Amino acid sequence: MLVFFLVSLFASALGALCGIGGGIVMRPVLDTLRLADVETISFLSGCAVLAMSAYSVAAGMLAQKKRGEKQTVPGMTPLAIGAAFGGVAGKLLFGILIARAADPALAGRAQALCVALMAVLTLACTLLRGRIKPRSLESRALCLLAGFAMGALSGFLGIGGGPVNLIVLFFFFGMDTKPAARASLYIIFFSQGASLLYTLLTRSVPEFLPAALALMVLGGIAGGMAGRWIHKRISGKIAGRLLVGLMALILALSVYSAAIS
């Protein structure tokens, strides 16, 4: 139980700090430790990510309101709405894969490899961002489509989709690391919320220990608080370096998890 809490706490702190959601850290770690089956890990990590993103978004909006600042994150609402529908589609795809896979471990291996690919893409985009001119995505239809793709990955992997969100926000909205992190958490909240609602409505919640769920949600909120506190006290350059280091670690964990599945 302590391991569930600590993994959720540190992953959520890093997720809130870098805008990656935290699930992309929880999944490889919990898969490697073999603390539960792939469906349960996906559900528990999704709940923790939802709790962390809900706190981070609410706290950020409240702080902006107190300072009398313009609410900038809701400008990402078309992306977030698309991500909500995508989150349900991704969850449905994961359920089909689990049901039809001859070996349930194949689903976990597929997820691990997808996470590794996302880590590679995020690393490359972060390191090469200065050489690529960002574009301006203004069409609402394209924003909805991009959000759908981001949410589908989030729902399928149960990780929040943060790295993909950051890539889209970097190159299609020209955001720096810290604003992109805040916007990413807003999008994650919608996608994970829709994914969890779908799971509840279809009664496809896997078996889990209630204590594990409570501790992971608690760790998600506590991690969100810690990550937000650190986020306000570091520069965008340092946040970018942390993101690069984190993606390298996730890549190594994901490859190892896929190898032992």
N, C-alpha and C positions, 0 to 999 in steps of 0.2 A: 504493500500500500504506500509506503514511504517513497518507493521508486516512482510510482505513478505520479505522486504529487511533485517530486523534484523535477522529473522530466517535463511535466506541464509548466511548472514555474519558470524554469530556465528557458525553455523553448518559447513560451509566451512573452517573456521579457525581451528575448532577441527578436521575436516576431513583431512586437509593438515598436521596438527601436528601429528596425530596418524596414518595416512594412510588408513582411513576407508572411504574416499570419501565424507562424509558429508550428503549424501542422507539418510543414516540410522538414522540421527538425524532429518532431515527435514520432512521425511514422517510421523513419529509418532506425531511430534509437529503440523504439518499442518492438519493431520487427526483429532487430538484432538480439534483443534481450529475451525474445520469445515469451512475453508475459501473457499473451492472449492470442486468439486466432485473428486472421486478417480482417474479418468482418467486424469483430469487437473493437479492434484497434482503430479501424476507420471511424466507427461510431464515436468512441470515446475522444479521439483526437478532434473530430468535428465539433463536438460539444464544447471542448476546451477552447478551441479557436473562436467559436461563436461568442462565448463568454468574454474572452479577451477583447475581441473586436467591438462588442457592444459597449464595454466599459470605455475603451479608448475613444470611440466615436462620440459617445455621450459626453465624456469629460472634455474633449476637444471643442465640441460645439458650445458647451456651457462656458468654457473659458473665453471663447471668441465673443459670446454674447455679453459677458461681464465687461469685457474691454471695449464693447461697442464696435467690434470689427465686422466686416462683411463675412457672411457664412460662405466660404469658398468651396468647401468640400461638396455640398449639395449640387454644385455645378457638374459633378460626376454622375448625377442621377441616371441619365440614359445608359451609361455603362453599367451602373449598378442594377438597373431593371433587367437588362440583358443578361447579366451575371446570375440573377435570381432564376430565370428560366433555364439558363445553362446549367446551374447547379442541380436542378431536378433531372435534366437530361443526363448529366454525368452520373448521378446516383442510379438512375435506371439502367444505364449501360453497365455499371459495376455489378448490379444485381444480376443482369443477364449473363455476364462473364462468370460470376460465381456459380450460377445455376447450371451452366453448360460445360464448365471446365471439368475434364476427367479427373484432374487432381486440383483440389482447392489451393494448393501451394502455388499453382501457376498464376492465379490472380495476384497473389502477393508479389511474385517475381515480376509480373508485368508492371505493377505499380512502382516497384523499386526501380526498374529500368526507366520508366517515364520520369520519375523524380530525378534520377541521375542525368537524363537528357535536359531537363529543365535547369538543373544546376549548371551544366555546361553552357547552355545558351545565355543564362543570366550572367555568368562569369565573362563570357565573350562580349556581351553587350555592355556590361559595366566598364570593362577595360578599354573597349574601342569606342565608347560613347562620344568622346571628344572629336573623333574623326568622321562621324556620321551626322549630317545635318538633320535635325528633327523636323517632322512634318506637322501640319496642323489639321487634325481631324475634326471637321465642323459638322458634317452630315449626321443628323440624329439616327438615320437608318444604319449608317456604318458604325456609329457608336453602339447601337443595340446589338449589331452583329458581332462586333469585337467583344462586347461584354458577354454575349452568349458563349463565345469560344472560351473566354477566360473562366466563366462559371462552370462550363462543362468539364474542364480539366480539374477545377476545384472539387466538384462533386464526385468525379470518378476516383480521384486520388485521396480525397478526404483530408486535404492539406491546406485548404484556404486559397490556393492559387496565387499566393503573393508574388513569387518570382515572375510569372507571366504578366501579372498586373503591372509590375515595375517596368518590364520591357515595353509594354504598350504605352504606359504613361511617359517614359523617357522619350520614345521615338515618335509618338503620335500626338503628344501634348506638350513636349518640350519642358517637362518638369524636372527640377533638381531633385536630389536624393531625398531631402527631408519633406518637401511638399508631396512628393510622390508616395512616400511612406504613409502619410496621413490619408491621402486619397485612396490608396490601396486598401487600407483597413476599412474604409467606408464601403468599398466594393465587396470586400470579403464578408462583411456583416450581412449584406443582402444575399450573397450566394450561399453562405453556410446556413443562414436562417431558412431559406427556401428548401435547401437540401434536408435539413432536420425535419421541417414540417412535412415534407414528402414521406420521410421514413416513418413518422408517427401516423400519418393518415393511411398509409398502406400497411400498417402494422408489421413492418419488417425490421423492427428493432431487434438486434441480436441479443443473446444472453450475455449478461455482464454482472459484475459485482457492484451493488449500489454504492458501496464505500469507495470503489475505484472511480466511479463517475463523479461523486461528490468531491473527492480530492482533486481530480483533474480540472473540474470547473473552478474550484477554489484556487488552484494553482494558476489557471488561466487568468482569473481576475487579478490575483496578486502580481503575476508576471506583467499584466497590462499596466498596472500602477507603476511597477519598477521601470519598465521600458519607457513609459511616457516621461517619467522623472528624468531619466538619463537623456532621452531624446531632446529635451529642452536645454540641456547643458553641454551638448557637443556640437561641433560644426558639421556642415554637410560633407566636408572632405573626410573627416573621421568616420562618419556614418557610412560613406562609400567604401572605406577600407574595411570596416567591420563586415559589410555585406560581402565583399570579395572573400575574406577569410572564412566566413560562414558557408558560402557556397562551395568552397573547396572541401570543407569538412563534410558537408552533406553529400557531395559527390562520392567521397571515399566510403561513407557509411552506406549509401545506397548500393554501390557496386558490391560491397561486402554482403549486404543483406540479400541481394539477388543471387549471389554466388552460393550462399548456404541454404537458400530456400529449397 
